[in-house]
Amino acid sequence: MELENKVEKLRAALKESEHIQTELDRRVFYLKSLYDVSKDIFSSVESETILRNFLLMAMGNFGVTEGVILLTNSASKKVESMVEVGLQEDDKDSLIEGIKQLLRKGTFPSLLEKKTEFRQQEFLPSSLEFLLSFTVQADCPGILGLGPKLTDEPFDKNDQELLDTLVNNLVVALNNARSFEEIKNLNLDLEAKNVQLKKALKELKAALRKVEILESIKANLCKFVPTTITRMVEKSPTADILEATERDVTVLFLDIEGYTKITEELGAIEVNALVEKYFSVFMDAIYKNNGDVVETAGDGLMVLFLTDDEITSAVEAVRAAQIIREKACLINEDSCLDSQPLVINMGICSGRAFVGASKFESYTGSRWTYAAHGTITNVAARICGQASGGAVLVLKSTAERTKEHYSFKSLGKFSLKNLSEEVDVFELQG
């Protein structure tokens, strides 16, 4: 009796040992499969390669000759990727078409959750004994299908557990591949944008160089081109702004008294330096009052005052004349000057004149000039010629427009050259 008990215990111990060995073998197989599959699927960042490697490793480890794995896109309602081994061509076509129909109906993801109902779909190949659904991302469900084992053993819960783990690793690998693909696309996009940026920078540099050249040309032309023209061109570069039109304008003529005699006494070089010194000061007064020098001679200037308001133009012209007279006196009183003082006479007239560009044609080409033409310009020049001792003479039209701002003394009527009627002339006081 005691011997039988010992034998029974030995049998139980042997059975327990066999069970432990079987479980140990299963665990080793589990770990080996996990290692083999993980090594293959994580060695690539291409989705198609990952799917193929996974399917082949899974089929090899479980000893099956047929298998399929596919990914879908719920948003585009398409089969995104599919890898199969051993399926009949008809079965493969039927599977793809059946999945597409479910995607179009929007029932594919929900059927995957109802495993029993999904397995009953007619398009599924009858040779697939094991089916496992998985989701890579919310819009990317997929299925794994395996045929029967060569050992004719069914897929049990341990196989299910192992395949669940393997598929989880597959999902991680596919997500990594997608992230890599996104980064790759972003890099390509960045490279393309860098190329565009380099091109844009090159074009910008070329444009800036053109701007620099144009600004340089503008800066130099401004030395010769009246400011009025520059302002109008900048305001409306394509308009016919230079065309001569009749406008209200105030004209100021300025000249140096006894210029010819001074030149004979001092010489041309010294007189030129002296004129530059005086006229440089006068320019500030002219520009601050919106005047524009349109003609210069050795001893004089012709200045236009042209605004939308005729009174403003006249006031600015008289104000400029007053400042010029004051500045001339200050220069003359400067004790540091050894040269002969200059006497500046001015004449101002307001009225209608043709203002704009004039074109002169010759066999050598075209020549343009910008000025005011008409009776008032002639009158302004004539009354400037009548002035002496640094006087500022104005025509009645200018005096009437500026009487609220300046005082004038009537000099009576003057008979001017080439004018049929006498004109009333006034002298600026103060």
Secondary structure, DSSP 8 states (H G I E B T S, - for coil): -HHHHHHHHHHHHHHHHHHHHHHHHHHHHHHHHHHHHHHHHTT---HHHHHHHHHHHHHHHHTBS-EEEEEEETTTTEEEEEEEES--HHHHHHHHHHHHHHHHHT-HHHHHHSHHHHHT-TTS-TT--EEEEEEEETTEEEEEEE--BTT-----HHHHHHHHHHHHHHHHHHHHHHHHHHHHHHHHHHHHHHHHHHHHHHHHHHHHHHHHHHHHHHHHHTTTS-HHHHHHHHH-TTS-TTB-EEEEEEEEEEEETTHHHHHHHH-HHHHHHHHHHHHHHHHHHHHHTTEEEEEE-SSEEEEEE--SSHHHHHHHHHHHHHHHHHHHHHHHH-TT--S----EEEEEEEEEEEEEEEEEEETTEEEEEEEEESHHHHHHHHHHHH--TT-EEEEHHHHHHHTTT--EEEEEEE--TT-SS-EEEEEE--
